[in-house]
Every structure is written in structure tokens, then in C-alpha cells.
């Protein structure tokens, strides 16, 4: 099964990953105390937040086509008296 992903969706995912890596590297270099790894939870959280905000701002949701409205051929009439 092949899933088609639009170019704007790929851009949003890539930008979220870039922000997450940048936050991870920044927290590793500014950590006080012994040398340790960066803040993984903060990096993932910031990447997800950026991707979510970009998706909402750029409206990267799949396009939905409206369903055709079926109209009756004959209009209903009141019974004759």
C-alpha cells in the first residue's frame, strides 16, 4: 500500500524534526554540571508543538470533496381535496 504525502506535509514534518534536533543540541550545550545528553523530552515536545502549529496555520489537512446532494425529481405536493 502506498500512502501519498503532500509536499506541505513533508515540509512541516521536516521543520518539526529540525527544531527538535536544535533544541536537543542546545540543551546539551547549555546544561550546567557534568557533561550529559540533551533534554530529549523537551526536544520531542518542541518538535511536536512546532509541527502542530504549522499544520494548523498552513491548513495541511487532506482536502475533502463535498458529497453531491441528490435532489428529488418531483417536488412533493399536497393531496387534492
Phi, psi and omega in degrees: 000131179253131178251124179273127178244128181293159183294326178291326177292320177295319178298319179295317180295317180295317179296322176297320178292321179296317178296319180297317179295319180297318178294320179297315179294320181295317181290333177287326183274340181254012181285130177274143179104203181295154180296130180213179179282169180284178181278099184292319181293318177296322179294315179295318179298317180290322177296317179292321179296316179295316180297320180293315180295319178295322179295321179288320181288322182268357179053060184271028178278154178297142180286136179248130178272136180292145178287142178291140180269123178270130180248142179292146180290324183243131178285138179291140180239159178285145178296144179284146179254000000 
